[in-house]
Amino acid sequence: MLQIGEVLFIAANGEEHLSIQKLFSAFGVVNHASFLLLLKYCYTLLNTESGRKDTFGIGFDYTFSDQEKLTLSFARTSGMIFPQLSHAQIIEAKTLVQQDSVSPNMEKRRLAWFLKKFAGVKKTPGPNLHTRLPLQGWGESKSYPSKANEIFIITDVSKVHAELKLLKVLTVGYMTGALSRTTQRYTLGGLKRTCLFCEAWIDFYKRWMLMKYDVRLQLPVNDTRVKGQGAGHRPVLPAERLVGESRYANTLFNGELNNPCLDLSGMDFSN
């Protein structure tokens, strides 16, 4: 996820963004408020604290991979604060999940449908009742997406890893003049730690962005999670965006299979 000003950009590897779109569409996420409300419900439904079944009425038995265990541990030690549902919202959700009757209130019907689907209740009558359109995605690189939406899901299905897809959005924003040195802070974060090759690419990207646009990027500090060795590709930009750019920039965005980026080592930014 990347925050630019008041806009949130969300990306995933491969076609995983399709699942995010379905989740957002089912709940009706269209802005920051509905996104935060979704997080509250998801946190309550997936909370692993003891006694949650008694509080909420349903529960899950979890099996976590080593990577997931590290992620959960890192989130806990980082002091991350998750948004919480109120007691009244928990009681309402518990009632909506357990009852078979359909509420005459459309908003309640939509919430009940989402909660039952999310919780895996077998008897979930009726189709998705949401009429709101899914969020508009951004899968091309020629222009910076409109700021009309508060949240964007990146629809790029290339073999580029999620964090590099997000940094491509940032790059296009500066190349097109949509962003400037006066733009607010940018925040980049995700579920996993960036892999070895992506970290190498980002390191060279950071130097170029600092020289070219006076933009400073910092990765999370004290991240104890293991670095993966993914086989993602470098981002690629349209040829017209790279006209007049240095050989360094063209190499950075050549779309080839990523590696330790030794081809960028020692290369002059302006060359």
ZALOGU-903652 format. One record per residue (C-alpha): x negated, y, z negated. Coordinates in steps of 0.25 Angstrom, whole numbers, plus 5000, padded with zeros to 4 digits. Layout:
N
     u     v     w
     X     Y     Z
...
This chain:
271
     u     v     w
  5000  5000  5000
  4995  5014  5004
  5001  5027  4998
  4999  5039  5006
  5005  5051  5000
  5019  5047  4997
  5020  5036  5007
  5017  5021  5004
  5011  5012  5015
  5013  4997  5013
  5005  4987  5021
  5003  4972  5021
  4994  4961  5028
  5000  4955  5040
  5015  4955  5041
  5017  4955  5025
  5023  4969  5027
  5035  4962  5032
  5038  4957  5019
  5036  4970  5012
  5046  4976  5022
  5056  4966  5019
  5055  4968  5004
  5056  4983  5006
  5068  4982  5015
  5075  4972  5006
  5074  4982  4994
  5076  4994  5002
  5062  5001  5000
  5062  5014  5008
  5054  5024  4999
  5046  5025  4986
  5057  5023  4976
  5063  5011  4983
  5049  5005  4984
  5046  5007  4969
  5060  5001  4966
  5056  4989  4974
  5043  4988  4966
  5051  4988  4953
  5060  4977  4957
  5049  4968  4963
  5040  4970  4950
  5052  4966  4941
  5055  4954  4950
  5041  4949  4951
  5037  4953  4937
  5030  4941  4930
  5031  4946  4915
  5037  4936  4906
  5051  4937  4903
  5054  4943  4916
  5064  4932  4920
  5072  4936  4907
  5072  4950  4911
  5075  4950  4925
  5082  4936  4927
  5073  4930  4937
  5058  4927  4938
  5047  4920  4946
  5036  4910  4944
  5023  4916  4950
  5011  4910  4956
  5000  4920  4960
  4988  4918  4968
  4974  4922  4963
  4975  4935  4972
  4989  4939  4966
  4984  4936  4952
  4972  4946  4954
  4982  4956  4960
  4991  4955  4948
  4979  4956  4938
  4974  4968  4945
  4987  4975  4945
  4989  4972  4930
  4975  4977  4926
  4976  4990  4935
  4988  4995  4926
  4998  4995  4938
  5012  4999  4933
  5023  4992  4940
  5037  4999  4942
  5047  4993  4932
  5062  4991  4934
  5070  4997  4923
  5078  4988  4913
  5091  4991  4920
  5085  4988  4934
  5080  4975  4929
  5094  4971  4924
  5100  4976  4937
  5091  4967  4945
  5093  4955  4936
  5108  4956  4938
  5107  4958  4953
  5098  4946  4955
  5106  4937  4946
  5120  4941  4951
  5127  4935  4963
  5137  4946  4965
  5134  4957  4975
  5135  4971  4970
  5144  4981  4978
  5133  4991  4976
  5124  4990  4989
  5111  4995  4982
  5113  4984  4971
  5116  4974  4982
  5103  4977  4989
  5095  4977  4976
  5101  4963  4972
  5098  4957  4986
  5084  4962  4985
  5082  4957  4971
  5088  4943  4974
  5079  4942  4986
  5067  4946  4979
  5070  4937  4967
  5073  4925  4976
  5087  4923  4972
  5093  4912  4981
  5107  4918  4982
  5105  4931  4989
  5117  4934  4997
  5117  4944  5009
  5107  4950  5018
  5097  4961  5014
  5107  4973  5011
  5097  4984  5013
  5100  4993  5025
  5088  5002  5023
  5077  5000  5034
  5064  4994  5030
  5052  5004  5029
  5046  5009  5042
  5032  5002  5044
  5019  5007  5051
  5012  4997  5060
  5004  5006  5070
  4993  5016  5068
  4995  5027  5077
  5002  5037  5068
  5004  5039  5053
  5018  5034  5048
  5028  5044  5045
  5029  5048  5030
  5044  5048  5031
  5044  5034  5023
  5038  5033  5009
  5034  5019  5012
  5028  5012  5024
  5026  4997  5026
  5015  4995  5036
  5019  4986  5047
  5005  4983  5053
  5004  4968  5055
  4990  4968  5059
  4979  4959  5052
  4974  4972  5044
  4975  4971  5029
  4986  4979  5022
  4976  4990  5016
  4970  4993  5029
  4983  4994  5036
  4986  5005  5025
  4973  5012  5027
  4976  5012  5042
  4988  5020  5039
  4980  5030  5031
  4970  5031  5043
  4981  5034  5053
  4986  5045  5044
  4973  5052  5044
  4970  5050  5059
  4984  5056  5063
  4983  5067  5053
  4995  5063  5045
  4986  5062  5033
  4976  5072  5028
  4966  5075  5018
  4976  5081  5009
  4985  5069  5009
  4987  5063  4995
  4980  5051  4989
  4981  5037  4996
  4983  5025  4988
  4980  5011  4993
  4983  4998  4986
  4988  4984  4987
  4991  4970  4981
  4977  4964  4985
  4963  4969  4985
  4958  4973  4998
  4950  4962  5005
  4935  4962  5007
  4936  4966  5022
  4947  4977  5020
  4939  4983  5008
  4927  4984  5017
  4935  4991  5028
  4942  5000  5018
  4928  5004  5013
  4924  5009  5026
  4937  5015  5029
  4936  5023  5016
  4923  5029  5021
  4929  5033  5034
  4941  5039  5028
  4933  5047  5019
  4924  5053  5030
  4935  5054  5040
  4947  5060  5032
  4941  5062  5018
  4950  5051  5012
  4945  5043  5000
  4950  5029  4998
  4949  5021  4985
  4952  5006  4983
  4957  5001  4970
  4946  5001  4959
  4943  4989  4950
  4950  4979  4959
  4946  4966  4954
  4954  4958  4964
  4947  4948  4973
  4944  4954  4987
  4950  4945  4999
  4943  4942  5012
  4955  4945  5022
  4954  4944  5037
  4961  4957  5040
  4958  4967  5051
  4954  4981  5051
  4964  4991  5055
  4966  4996  5069
  4970  5010  5074
  4975  5013  5088
  4964  5018  5097
  4969  5032  5098
  4967  5034  5083
  4953  5030  5084
  4949  5038  5096
  4938  5048  5092
  4936  5040  5079
  4922  5035  5075
  4917  5021  5078
  4918  5019  5063
  4933  5021  5063
  4935  5013  5075
  4928  5001  5069
  4936  5003  5056
  4949  5002  5063
  4945  4992  5074
  4955  4981  5069
  4945  4970  5069
  4945  4959  5058
  4940  4966  5046
  4927  4962  5039
  4916  4969  5030
  4916  4980  5040
  4901  4979  5042
  4903  4986  5056
  4907  4999  5048
  4895  4998  5039
  4885  5009  5042
  4894  5015  5053
  4895  5030  5054
  4909  5035  5051
  4908  5045  5062
  4901  5036  5072
